[in-house]
Amino acid sequence: MKNNKSIISATAISIHGDDIDTDRILPARFVKTLVFDKLGQYIFADERIQKQQQFQIHPLDNPVYADAQLMFVNKNFGCGSSREHAPQGIKRWGKGIKAIIGESFAEIFFGNCNAIGLLCLTASTDILTQLINLNKCDPQMKFHLDIQSLTIACENNKFPVWMPEGLRQNFLSGHQDSLLELLSVRQEIINTAERVPYFQYLEA
C-alpha cells in the first residue's frame, strides 16, 4: 500500500529557460534580510517587473497559477552563486512550492533545496516538454508526484522522474529537513553540550 505522504497532488507552474541562475531567481538586493519569511514575494522580481513594463504577465503574477505547489523548469536551473535565499524564496512563494521537476539542477542549488525539504527531481527533456505543455494548456490540471514509484501522473499520462535514492528514502521516512531533525532532538543536543568541556568554557 502506498504511503499517502509520498504523493504530492497539486497544480503546477512552469518557468521556461535554461541556465536560470540564482540572481535571476532572487535578485541580490533582496538577500540582505536576516529572515526568509517574506522572500517568496520577491522571486524573479526583475523579470516580473520587465514583463509588466511590456504589458505582459509573468507566470508568477498570473492568478491561474496562484495555487501551484509544483514547479517545472529546464536545464541547469539554479546555477550561479551559492546563495540559499533562492530556494528559500521558491519554497515560500504563493501556497508554497513543495517540489521542482527539471531537466537538471546546479549542484549547490540542488543541495540547498534538499537541505530545506524542497524536493528536486529530474526528468528527460522530452518529458519536461510534455509536462510544461500540459501545464500551459490547463493551468488547473492536477499533477500527482509519487515519490515511492518515482512517477508524475496527470489524467491518462504517467511519466518517470528521478531523484537520488538516499534523498528519496529521507523524504519517505520524514527526515528530509535537516533543521527539523535537529530541532526534534533539541533537548538531547543541549544535554550533550552540557557534558562537553569546551562548551562550558565558552559560556564562562
Backbone as ProteinMPNN parsed JSONL, in Angstrom:
{"seq_chain_A": "MKNNKSIISATAISIHGDDIDTDRILPARFVKTLVFDKLGQYIFADERIQKQQQFQIHPLDNPVYADAQLMFVNKNFGCGSSREHAPQGIKRWGKGIKAIIGESFAEIFFGNCNAIGLLCLTASTDILTQLINLNKCDPQMKFHLDIQSLTIACENNKFPVWMPEGLRQNFLSGHQDSLLELLSVRQEIINTAERVPYFQYLEA", "coords_chain_A": {"N_chain_A": [[0.847, -1.2, 0.0], [0.49, 2.217, -0.795], [2.104, 4.969, 0.785], [0.354, 7.742, 1.716], [1.608, 10.112, 2.254], [3.698, 10.095, 0.566], [2.889, 11.049, -1.81], [2.485, 13.909, -3.714], [-0.011, 15.935, -4.574], [-0.963, 18.361, -6.717], [-1.462, 21.521, -8.419], [0.558, 23.034, -11.019], [3.34, 25.226, -11.9], [5.134, 26.635, -14.566], [8.443, 27.512, -15.352], [10.174, 28.844, -17.855], [13.249, 28.242, -19.672], [16.779, 27.738, -20.003], [19.667, 27.467, -17.827], [19.003, 29.264, -15.741], [19.899, 31.461, -13.334], [20.739, 31.947, -9.797], [20.643, 34.63, -9.187], [18.797, 35.639, -10.917], [16.596, 34.236, -10.033], [16.329, 35.172, -7.383], [16.928, 38.364, -6.948], [19.924, 40.142, -5.988], [19.556, 42.313, -4.238], [17.602, 41.595, -2.485], [18.593, 39.804, -0.685], [19.584, 40.658, 1.684], [18.145, 40.441, 3.944], [17.595, 39.135, 7.254], [15.926, 37.113, 7.838], [13.919, 34.551, 6.281], [11.235, 34.631, 5.747], [9.606, 36.362, 4.116], [10.559, 36.146, 1.572], [9.403, 34.863, -0.579], [7.728, 36.527, -2.102], [9.442, 37.947, -3.67], [10.726, 36.448, -5.631], [12.087, 36.104, -8.876], [11.807, 38.828, -9.323], [12.827, 41.001, -10.94], [12.358, 40.123, -13.567], [9.632, 39.898, -13.542], [8.866, 42.551, -13.202], [9.861, 43.571, -15.584], [8.223, 42.223, -17.421], [5.76, 43.414, -16.785], [6.25, 46.042, -17.604], [6.286, 45.642, -20.282], [3.717, 45.198, -20.79], [2.884, 42.617, -20.365], [2.385, 39.442, -18.713], [3.939, 37.766, -16.126], [4.33, 34.274, -15.365], [4.314, 33.909, -12.543], [2.803, 35.994, -11.66], [0.386, 35.525, -12.67], [-2.891, 34.852, -11.966], [-4.018, 32.325, -12.426], [-2.162, 30.466, -11.777], [-1.841, 30.634, -9.099], [-2.254, 28.8, -6.996], [-0.369, 26.865, -7.295], [1.866, 24.237, -6.409], [3.832, 22.737, -7.37], [6.714, 22.967, -9.452], [7.858, 23.355, -12.743], [10.841, 23.197, -14.553], [13.697, 23.935, -16.715], [16.928, 23.18, -18.069], [19.88, 23.045, -15.995], [19.016, 24.571, -13.805], [19.127, 27.067, -11.3], [21.811, 27.778, -11.315], [24.96, 29.604, -10.911], [25.584, 31.806, -8.159], [26.044, 30.571, -4.777], [24.02, 31.182, -3.031], [21.61, 30.602, -0.535], [19.187, 31.794, -0.435], [17.646, 31.745, -2.741], [16.393, 29.071, -3.114], [14.991, 29.186, -0.669], [13.232, 31.297, -1.138], [11.698, 30.288, -3.288], [10.467, 28.137, -2.048], [8.72, 29.509, -0.426], [6.988, 30.888, -2.035], [3.721, 31.939, -2.956], [1.356, 29.462, -2.252], [3.293, 27.838, -1.385], [5.907, 26.164, -2.732], [6.449, 22.766, -3.193], [7.922, 20.887, -4.57], [10.323, 20.709, -7.212], [10.536, 19.976, -10.583], [12.841, 19.264, -12.967], [15.015, 19.425, -15.908], [17.713, 19.412, -15.282], [19.796, 20.37, -12.472], [21.756, 22.939, -10.901], [24.528, 21.998, -8.893], [25.019, 22.997, -6.219], [22.711, 24.49, -5.722], [20.836, 22.432, -5.874], [21.589, 20.929, -3.61], [21.083, 22.839, -1.585], [18.31, 23.129, -1.8], [17.313, 20.559, -1.127], [18.223, 20.431, 1.461], [16.438, 21.995, 2.847], [14.111, 20.695, 2.596], [12.855, 21.042, 0.159], [11.988, 19.427, -2.572], [13.907, 18.246, -5.325], [13.606, 16.946, -8.447], [14.495, 15.072, -11.372], [13.89, 14.846, -14.915], [13.593, 13.656, -18.294], [14.354, 15.664, -21.243], [12.302, 15.465, -23.144], [10.127, 14.582, -21.578], [9.87, 16.743, -19.782], [9.146, 18.723, -21.589], [6.64, 17.808, -22.378], [5.277, 17.903, -19.907], [5.359, 20.65, -19.334], [3.908, 21.653, -21.489], [1.392, 20.47, -21.039], [0.782, 21.716, -18.625], [0.662, 24.373, -19.452], [-1.48, 24.301, -21.235], [-3.603, 23.641, -19.566], [-3.813, 25.175, -16.784], [-5.057, 24.53, -14.395], [-4.888, 21.857, -14.096], [-4.278, 18.978, -12.154], [-1.325, 17.505, -10.945], [0.19, 14.457, -9.99], [2.626, 13.657, -7.989], [4.55, 10.987, -7.25], [6.569, 9.802, -4.865], [7.387, 7.32, -4.002], [7.083, 5.536, -6.202], [8.431, 6.999, -8.036], [7.224, 8.611, -10.101], [5.304, 10.884, -12.109], [2.035, 11.859, -12.562], [-0.86, 12.672, -14.548], [-4.178, 13.003, -15.422], [-4.528, 10.785, -18.054], [-1.891, 10.303, -18.307], [1.397, 9.221, -17.45], [4.588, 9.694, -16.154], [8.088, 8.913, -15.851], [10.242, 9.999, -13.216], [13.218, 11.149, -11.485], [15.281, 10.866, -8.563], [18.017, 11.04, -6.198], [18.574, 7.995, -4.421], [19.076, 8.013, -1.637], [18.071, 10.517, -0.805], [15.431, 10.168, -1.543], [14.628, 8.132, 0.233], [14.967, 9.509, 2.634], [12.943, 11.42, 2.412], [10.65, 9.78, 2.334], [10.75, 8.692, 4.861], [10.36, 10.867, 6.388], [12.488, 12.459, 7.08], [13.628, 14.536, 5.637], [14.221, 17.197, 6.086], [16.838, 18.729, 7.432], [17.145, 20.669, 9.446], [14.751, 20.525, 10.896], [15.114, 17.973, 11.853], [17.229, 18.337, 13.654], [15.982, 20.071, 15.49], [14.088, 18.37, 16.526], [15.446, 16.822, 18.302], [16.301, 18.521, 20.227], [16.587, 18.819, 23.064], [18.233, 16.685, 23.696], [20.55, 17.448, 22.355], [21.213, 19.735, 23.836], [21.698, 18.565, 26.327], [23.937, 17.015, 25.699], [25.769, 19.016, 24.981], [26.149, 20.213, 27.441], [27.797, 18.427, 28.672], [30.158, 18.618, 27.389], [33.384, 19.806, 27.668], [34.548, 22.155, 26.357], [32.352, 23.7, 25.589], [31.327, 24.537, 28.012], [33.446, 26.119, 28.805], [33.302, 28.201, 26.937], [30.893, 29.39, 27.681], [31.554, 30.419, 30.162]], "CA_chain_A": [[0.0, 0.0, 0.0], [1.27, 3.448, -0.87], [2.024, 5.95, 1.85], [-0.22, 8.967, 1.154], [2.557, 11.202, 2.416], [4.674, 10.019, -0.516], [2.288, 11.606, -3.017], [2.172, 15.335, -3.712], [-1.021, 16.223, -5.598], [-1.078, 19.819, -6.778], [-1.274, 22.15, -9.719], [1.968, 23.368, -11.261], [3.704, 26.44, -12.622], [6.321, 26.38, -15.382], [9.39, 28.611, -15.567], [10.904, 28.438, -19.05], [14.589, 28.74, -19.913], [17.949, 27.031, -19.482], [20.703, 28.241, -17.118], [18.433, 30.329, -14.906], [20.779, 31.499, -12.16], [20.113, 32.333, -8.529], [20.402, 36.071, -9.155], [17.516, 35.838, -11.604], [15.552, 33.699, -9.157], [16.149, 36.138, -6.292], [17.925, 39.42, -7.135], [20.831, 40.319, -4.849], [19.108, 43.339, -3.283], [16.653, 41.027, -1.538], [19.217, 38.778, 0.165], [20.136, 41.285, 2.885], [17.283, 40.152, 5.086], [18.098, 38.146, 8.198], [14.949, 36.023, 7.899], [13.486, 34.144, 4.948], [9.78, 34.516, 5.725], [8.923, 37.136, 3.084], [11.303, 36.087, 0.322], [8.595, 34.315, -1.658], [7.128, 37.566, -2.948], [10.466, 38.614, -4.469], [11.394, 35.613, -6.616], [12.0, 36.584, -10.257], [11.268, 40.192, -9.222], [13.204, 41.843, -12.079], [11.683, 39.641, -14.773], [8.204, 40.212, -13.395], [8.748, 43.99, -13.482], [10.083, 43.737, -17.018], [7.001, 41.789, -18.109], [4.741, 44.429, -16.567], [6.591, 47.185, -18.444], [5.987, 45.249, -21.658], [2.272, 44.908, -20.778], [2.731, 41.173, -20.352], [2.266, 38.934, -17.347], [4.824, 36.658, -15.79], [3.543, 33.198, -14.751], [4.191, 34.071, -11.096], [1.794, 37.022, -11.402], [-0.857, 35.098, -13.303], [-3.706, 34.232, -10.912], [-4.379, 30.926, -12.7], [-1.125, 29.621, -11.185], [-1.665, 31.073, -7.708], [-2.286, 27.693, -6.049], [0.62, 25.864, -7.694], [2.848, 23.784, -5.42], [4.879, 22.067, -8.138], [7.327, 23.866, -10.428], [8.567, 22.7, -13.84], [11.925, 24.041, -15.051], [14.504, 23.307, -17.755], [18.277, 22.693, -17.768], [20.843, 23.773, -15.167], [18.274, 25.543, -13.003], [19.772, 27.416, -10.037], [23.259, 27.949, -11.437], [25.426, 30.885, -10.394], [26.069, 31.872, -6.78], [25.579, 29.501, -3.885], [23.108, 31.742, -2.027], [20.475, 29.738, -0.181], [17.952, 32.575, -0.458], [16.838, 31.38, -3.906], [15.445, 28.008, -2.76], [14.118, 29.633, 0.416], [12.174, 32.094, -1.741], [10.812, 29.414, -4.06], [9.671, 27.357, -1.083], [7.744, 30.382, 0.23], [6.131, 31.597, -2.992], [2.32, 31.541, -3.006], [0.937, 28.453, -1.268], [4.482, 27.085, -1.007], [6.333, 25.139, -3.684], [6.903, 21.571, -2.483], [8.868, 20.123, -5.377], [10.691, 21.238, -8.52], [10.915, 18.933, -11.535], [13.594, 19.909, -14.024], [15.913, 18.589, -16.693], [18.918, 19.295, -14.45], [19.953, 21.436, -11.485], [23.105, 23.233, -10.433], [24.789, 21.113, -7.762], [24.851, 23.647, -4.909], [21.281, 24.792, -5.598], [20.184, 21.147, -5.59], [21.847, 20.616, -2.202], [20.388, 23.801, -0.732], [16.882, 22.81, -1.829], [17.037, 19.343, -0.367], [18.511, 20.692, 2.873], [15.272, 22.638, 3.47], [12.915, 19.901, 2.315], [12.281, 21.374, -1.149], [12.439, 18.322, -3.403], [14.305, 18.469, -6.708], [13.607, 15.708, -9.215], [14.833, 15.297, -12.763], [13.198, 14.086, -15.955], [14.196, 13.897, -19.602], [13.892, 16.857, -21.962], [11.017, 15.156, -23.762], [9.096, 14.542, -20.542], [9.641, 18.111, -19.294], [8.403, 19.432, -22.632], [5.243, 17.38, -22.284], [4.707, 18.423, -18.658], [5.179, 22.094, -19.473], [2.799, 21.879, -22.432], [0.148, 20.128, -20.34], [0.57, 22.771, -17.642], [0.288, 25.59, -20.176], [-2.81, 24.111, -21.822], [-4.604, 23.611, -18.495], [-3.146, 25.545, -15.531], [-5.746, 23.964, -13.239], [-4.691, 20.413, -14.077], [-3.509, 18.488, -11.018], [-0.298, 16.501, -11.171], [0.365, 13.608, -8.808], [4.033, 13.252, -7.89], [4.652, 9.834, -6.35], [7.991, 9.618, -4.536], [7.667, 5.89, -3.889], [7.251, 4.927, -7.523], [9.169, 7.964, -8.855], [6.442, 8.947, -11.29], [4.386, 12.019, -12.019], [0.887, 11.496, -13.387], [-1.983, 13.591, -14.703], [-5.178, 12.409, -16.301], [-4.144, 9.457, -18.534], [-0.448, 10.318, -18.559], [2.293, 8.935, -16.333], [5.96, 9.862, -16.614], [9.111, 8.624, -14.846], [11.136, 11.052, -12.727], [14.341, 10.539, -10.759], [15.994, 11.576, -7.515], [18.935, 10.12, -5.534], [17.871, 7.07, -3.549], [19.195, 8.449, -0.243], [17.117, 11.608, -0.59], [14.082, 9.59, -1.629], [14.362, 7.441, 1.491], [14.818, 10.534, 3.671], [11.601, 12.003, 2.28], [9.638, 8.786, 2.698], [10.808, 8.467, 6.307], [10.079, 12.129, 7.072], [13.737, 13.032, 7.576], [14.239, 15.298, 4.552], [14.588, 18.541, 6.535], [17.879, 18.54, 8.453], [16.914, 21.581, 10.566], [13.695, 19.937, 11.718], [15.712, 16.818, 12.518], [17.975, 18.85, 14.808], [15.039, 20.603, 16.472], [13.351, 17.264, 17.148], [16.271, 16.258, 19.39], [16.904, 19.712, 20.826], [16.984, 18.6, 24.451], [19.373, 15.767, 23.682], [21.716, 18.251, 21.967], [21.544, 20.574, 24.991], [22.292, 17.688, 27.341], [25.281, 16.644, 25.244], [26.616, 20.209, 25.06], [26.472, 20.465, 28.854], [28.838, 17.484, 29.091], [31.376, 18.869, 26.611], [34.145, 20.844, 28.405], [34.797, 23.433, 25.695], [31.124, 24.494, 25.612], [31.282, 25.157, 29.332], [34.484, 27.162, 28.817], [32.792, 29.333, 26.163], [29.84, 30.052, 28.458], [32.216, 31.155, 31.244]], "C_chain_A": [[0.881, 1.248, 0.0], [1.035, 4.321, 0.36], [1.512, 7.255, 1.243], [0.731, 10.144, 1.26], [3.597, 11.2, 1.3], [4.149, 10.642, -1.795], [1.969, 13.086, -2.812], [1.219, 15.59, -4.869], [-1.275, 17.724, -5.608], [-1.038, 20.29, -8.216], [0.174, 22.618, -9.821], [2.104, 24.729, -11.927], [5.006, 26.146, -13.353], [7.141, 27.647, -15.559], [10.308, 28.193, -16.711], [12.325, 29.0, -19.065], [15.675, 27.897, -19.287], [18.848, 28.01, -18.733], [20.133, 29.445, -16.363], [19.198, 30.355, -13.59], [20.056, 32.054, -10.931], [19.871, 33.831, -8.432], [19.137, 36.424, -9.91], [16.371, 35.354, -10.713], [15.265, 34.659, -8.014], [17.247, 37.191, -6.397], [18.657, 39.765, -5.834], [20.307, 41.304, -3.811], [18.144, 42.789, -2.234], [17.287, 40.024, -0.568], [19.797, 39.364, 1.45], [19.323, 40.978, 4.13], [17.87, 39.06, 5.963], [17.147, 36.963, 8.337], [14.441, 35.751, 6.486], [11.976, 34.263, 4.732], [9.11, 35.201, 4.538], [9.591, 37.045, 1.714], [10.461, 35.612, -0.857], [8.062, 35.363, -2.615], [8.138, 38.208, -3.903], [11.1, 37.728, -5.535], [11.066, 36.1, -8.028], [11.475, 38.023, -10.324], [11.574, 41.029, -10.46], [12.487, 41.419, -13.35], [10.183, 39.933, -14.716], [7.951, 41.693, -13.681], [8.894, 44.247, -14.975], [8.846, 43.33, -17.823], [5.894, 42.835, -17.975], [4.985, 45.648, -17.467], [6.293, 46.91, -19.915], [4.501, 44.899, -21.829], [1.999, 43.411, -20.969], [2.64, 40.722, -18.9], [3.173, 37.725, -17.169], [3.98, 35.551, -15.153], [3.321, 33.368, -13.253], [3.15, 35.115, -10.714], [0.443, 36.67, -12.018], [-1.705, 34.347, -12.279], [-4.075, 32.773, -11.17], [-3.355, 29.959, -12.111], [-0.962, 29.857, -9.684], [-1.596, 29.927, -6.7], [-1.223, 26.631, -6.318], [1.579, 25.527, -6.555], [3.914, 22.888, -6.043], [5.416, 23.064, -9.151], [8.089, 23.039, -11.458], [9.608, 23.661, -14.401], [12.737, 23.26, -16.087], [15.899, 22.939, -17.255], [19.07, 23.64, -16.855], [20.173, 24.867, -14.341], [19.006, 25.789, -11.687], [21.276, 27.549, -10.11], [23.665, 29.313, -10.876], [25.885, 30.793, -8.953], [25.431, 30.793, -5.921], [24.548, 29.975, -2.875], [21.903, 30.825, -1.797], [19.15, 30.475, -0.24], [17.05, 32.183, -1.628], [15.894, 30.219, -3.601], [14.514, 28.385, -1.616], [12.959, 30.452, -0.135], [11.183, 31.246, -2.516], [9.897, 28.634, -3.121], [8.544, 28.187, -0.477], [6.859, 31.151, -0.749], [4.704, 31.042, -2.93], [1.927, 30.6, -1.88], [2.119, 27.621, -0.775], [4.806, 26.005, -2.022], [6.936, 23.971, -2.902], [7.945, 20.773, -3.255], [9.095, 20.823, -6.709], [11.097, 20.061, -9.39], [11.589, 19.623, -12.705], [14.445, 18.931, -14.808], [17.228, 18.371, -15.943], [19.006, 20.517, -13.548], [21.429, 21.691, -11.223], [23.326, 22.514, -9.104], [24.521, 21.773, -6.409], [23.383, 24.005, -4.683], [20.514, 23.533, -5.225], [20.36, 20.779, -4.12], [21.114, 21.544, -1.258], [18.893, 23.514, -0.674], [16.576, 21.614, -0.943], [17.308, 19.519, 1.12], [17.329, 21.329, 3.591], [13.978, 21.891, 3.143], [12.197, 20.265, 1.032], [12.821, 20.357, -2.146], [12.802, 18.782, -4.807], [14.382, 17.116, -7.396], [13.901, 16.029, -10.669], [14.011, 14.395, -13.672], [13.84, 14.454, -17.285], [13.627, 15.163, -20.233], [12.514, 16.633, -22.561], [9.882, 15.173, -22.744], [8.809, 15.944, -20.014], [8.862, 18.929, -20.32], [6.921, 19.08, -22.567], [4.57, 17.936, -21.028], [4.416, 19.914, -18.766], [4.02, 22.405, -20.409], [1.454, 21.567, -21.793], [-0.222, 21.216, -19.338], [0.087, 24.061, -18.307], [-1.129, 25.486, -20.732], [-3.915, 24.149, -20.767], [-3.928, 23.901, -17.154], [-3.797, 24.945, -14.289], [-5.603, 22.442, -13.15], [-3.834, 20.009, -12.885], [-2.535, 17.405, -11.475], [-0.092, 15.742, -9.868], [1.787, 13.059, -8.814], [4.164, 12.172, -6.828], [6.13, 9.541, -6.094], [8.34, 8.14, -4.399], [7.938, 5.263, -5.248], [8.081, 5.79, -8.476], [8.47, 8.174, -10.2], [5.678, 10.23, -11.032], [3.275, 11.758, -13.031], [-0.117, 12.635, -13.455], [-2.916, 12.999, -15.74], [-4.725, 11.012, -16.74], [-2.644, 9.34, -18.8], [0.324, 9.981, -17.29], [3.726, 8.943, -16.863], [6.947, 9.492, -15.497], [9.91, 9.88, -14.475], [12.217, 10.386, -11.882], [14.825, 11.463, -9.66], [16.93, 10.58, -6.841], [18.206, 9.263, -4.493], [17.93, 7.495, -2.086], [18.208, 9.548, 0.094], [15.686, 11.097, -0.644], [13.704, 8.905, -0.325], [14.185, 8.427, 2.64], [13.429, 11.157, 3.623], [10.537, 11.025, 2.758], [9.595, 8.545, 4.2], [10.535, 9.738, 7.108], [11.313, 12.828, 7.599], [14.416, 13.926, 6.54], [14.726, 16.671, 4.991], [15.564, 18.425, 7.695], [17.674, 19.458, 9.656], [15.833, 21.029, 11.488], [14.203, 18.716, 12.472], [16.474, 17.26, 13.767], [17.026, 19.348, 15.897], [14.293, 19.488, 17.197], [14.126, 16.624, 18.29], [16.983, 17.387, 20.139], [17.405, 19.449, 22.241], [18.193, 17.675, 24.546], [20.662, 16.509, 23.304], [22.166, 19.126, 23.13], [22.233, 19.744, 26.067], [23.717, 17.296, 26.973], [26.228, 17.821, 25.37], [27.033, 20.496, 26.498], [27.573, 19.547, 29.364], [30.163, 17.72, 28.372], [32.142, 20.036, 27.239], [34.271, 22.173, 27.67], [33.541, 24.287, 25.559], [31.0, 25.213, 26.953], [32.3, 26.29, 29.445], [33.986, 28.402, 28.083], [31.746, 30.105, 26.96], [30.454, 30.879, 29.602], [32.848, 32.424, 30.716]], "O_chain_A": [[1.887, 1.316, 0.707], [-0.071, 4.399, 0.894], [2.155, 7.819, 0.357], [0.672, 11.07, 0.451], [4.3, 12.192, 1.108], [4.889, 10.755, -2.772], [1.279, 13.464, -1.865], [1.612, 15.469, -6.03], [-1.746, 18.288, -4.621], [-0.635, 19.554, -9.117], [0.917, 22.602, -8.84], [1.141, 25.302, -12.438], [5.886, 25.477, -12.811], [6.609, 28.712, -15.872], [11.128, 27.289, -16.552], [12.58, 30.086, -18.544], [15.52, 27.397, -18.173], [18.804, 29.218, -18.967], [20.733, 30.52, -16.36], [19.157, 29.395, -12.821], [18.934, 32.555, -11.012], [18.997, 34.27, -7.683], [18.47, 37.405, -9.579], [15.313, 35.98, -10.648], [14.107, 34.934, -7.703], [18.379, 36.943, -5.982], [18.095, 39.691, -4.741], [20.585, 41.149, -2.622], [17.895, 43.434, -1.216], [16.594, 39.458, 0.276], [20.433, 38.648, 2.224], [19.772, 41.232, 5.248], [18.561, 38.166, 5.475], [17.518, 35.928, 8.89], [14.523, 36.61, 5.608], [11.495, 34.015, 3.626], [8.137, 34.672, 4.0], [9.23, 37.782, 0.797], [10.771, 35.923, -2.007], [7.956, 35.111, -3.815], [7.755, 38.923, -4.829], [11.946, 38.21, -6.289], [9.928, 36.458, -8.332], [10.78, 38.39, -11.272], [10.684, 41.699, -10.984], [12.054, 42.268, -14.129], [9.554, 40.185, -15.744], [6.959, 42.051, -14.316], [8.15, 45.035, -15.559], [8.469, 44.004, -18.782], [5.176, 43.11, -18.936], [4.044, 46.216, -18.022], [6.074, 47.836, -20.696], [4.085, 44.377, -22.864], [1.041, 43.004, -21.626], [2.798, 41.521, -17.977], [3.161, 36.791, -17.971], [3.004, 35.853, -14.466], [2.258, 33.014, -12.742], [2.665, 35.128, -9.583], [-0.522, 37.425, -11.899], [-1.279, 33.308, -11.775], [-4.413, 32.052, -10.231], [-3.639, 28.771, -11.959], [-0.035, 29.327, -9.071], [-0.951, 30.061, -5.66], [-1.185, 25.607, -5.636], [2.043, 26.41, -5.834], [4.779, 22.352, -5.351], [4.674, 23.907, -9.654], [8.861, 22.146, -11.109], [9.293, 24.815, -14.694], [12.496, 22.073, -16.31], [16.042, 22.439, -16.139], [18.943, 24.862, -16.937], [20.713, 25.964, -14.201], [19.454, 24.847, -11.033], [21.958, 27.447, -9.091], [22.818, 30.082, -10.422], [26.511, 29.807, -8.563], [24.422, 30.189, -6.287], [24.228, 29.238, -1.943], [21.273, 30.345, -2.739], [18.094, 29.856, -0.11], [15.827, 32.275, -1.525], [14.688, 30.36, -3.808], [13.363, 27.951, -1.593], [11.83, 30.326, 0.339], [9.973, 31.45, -2.42], [8.701, 28.493, -3.377], [7.525, 27.638, -0.059], [6.057, 31.984, -0.326], [4.503, 29.829, -2.86], [2.137, 30.898, -0.705], [1.977, 26.802, 0.133], [4.061, 25.034, -2.158], [7.815, 24.159, -2.061], [8.757, 20.065, -2.66], [8.19, 21.445, -7.264], [11.914, 19.237, -8.979], [10.986, 20.47, -13.363], [14.585, 17.766, -14.435], [17.788, 17.275, -15.967], [18.39, 21.551, -13.806], [22.253, 20.781, -11.311], [22.412, 22.43, -8.283], [23.87, 21.18, -5.548], [22.868, 23.841, -3.577], [19.641, 23.566, -4.358], [19.406, 20.369, -3.458], [20.578, 21.101, -0.242], [18.276, 23.64, 0.384], [15.676, 21.665, -0.106], [16.701, 18.842, 1.949], [17.218, 21.22, 4.813], [12.883, 22.399, 3.385], [11.057, 19.852, 0.823], [13.991, 20.423, -2.524], [12.103, 19.6, -5.406], [15.138, 16.241, -6.975], [13.595, 17.122, -11.146], [13.513, 13.344, -13.268], [14.551, 15.455, -17.382], [12.579, 15.668, -19.828], [11.653, 17.511, -22.493], [8.808, 15.711, -23.01], [7.649, 16.306, -19.816], [8.011, 19.738, -19.952], [6.059, 19.95, -22.687], [3.427, 18.388, -21.081], [3.359, 20.383, -18.344], [3.238, 23.319, -20.149], [0.487, 22.306, -21.979], [-1.388, 21.591, -19.216], [-0.788, 24.751, -17.783], [-1.887, 26.455, -20.707], [-5.02, 24.624, -21.029], [-3.513, 22.973, -16.46], [-3.16, 24.859, -13.239], [-6.137, 21.817, -12.234], [-2.793, 20.614, -12.627], [-2.868, 16.525, -12.269], [-0.188, 16.313, -8.781], [2.105, 12.121, -9.545], [3.916, 12.417, -5.647], [6.849, 9.09, -6.985], [9.479, 7.751, -4.657], [8.919, 4.54, -5.417], [8.398, 5.366, -9.587], [9.039, 7.949, -11.269], [5.437, 10.612, -9.886], [3.535, 11.473, -14.2], [-0.213, 13.455, -12.541], [-2.485, 12.552, -16.803], [-4.552, 10.136, -15.893], [-2.189, 8.392, -19.439], [-0.046, 10.403, -16.195], [4.042, 8.302, -17.865], [6.667, 9.735, -14.323], [10.209, 10.713, -15.331], [12.137, 9.192, -11.596], [14.788, 12.685, -9.799], [16.673, 9.378, -6.899], [17.332, 9.751, -3.777], [16.943, 7.355, -1.364], [17.578, 9.521, 1.151], [14.83, 11.542, 0.12], [12.59, 9.075, 0.169], [13.353, 8.213, 3.521], [12.81, 11.394, 4.66], [9.63, 11.399, 3.501], [8.541, 8.233, 4.754], [10.482, 9.709, 8.337], [11.213, 13.694, 8.467], [15.639, 14.067, 6.553], [15.575, 17.256, 4.319], [15.176, 18.068, 8.808], [17.995, 19.071, 10.779], [15.975, 21.059, 12.711], [13.777, 18.453, 13.596], [16.371, 16.626, 14.817], [17.235, 19.082, 17.081], [13.91, 19.648, 18.356], [13.542, 15.963, 19.149], [18.107, 17.229, 20.616], [18.53, 19.818, 22.578], [19.069, 17.872, 25.387], [21.727, 16.238, 23.858], [23.364, 19.249, 23.387], [23.231, 20.17, 26.647], [24.598, 17.25, 27.831], [27.365, 17.659, 25.814], [28.143, 20.968, 26.743], [28.213, 19.846, 30.372], [31.173, 17.098, 28.703], [31.607, 21.141, 27.334], [34.118, 23.226, 28.289], [33.657, 25.505, 25.424], [30.607, 26.379, 27.002], [32.045, 27.298, 30.103], [34.21, 29.525, 28.536], [31.716, 31.335, 26.92], [29.919, 31.927, 29.961], [33.452, 33.177, 31.48]]}, "name": "protein", "num_of_chains": 1, "seq": "MKNNKSIISATAISIHGDDIDTDRILPARFVKTLVFDKLGQYIFADERIQKQQQFQIHPLDNPVYADAQLMFVNKNFGCGSSREHAPQGIKRWGKGIKAIIGESFAEIFFGNCNAIGLLCLTASTDILTQLINLNKCDPQMKFHLDIQSLTIACENNKFPVWMPEGLRQNFLSGHQDSLLELLSVRQEIINTAERVPYFQYLEA"}
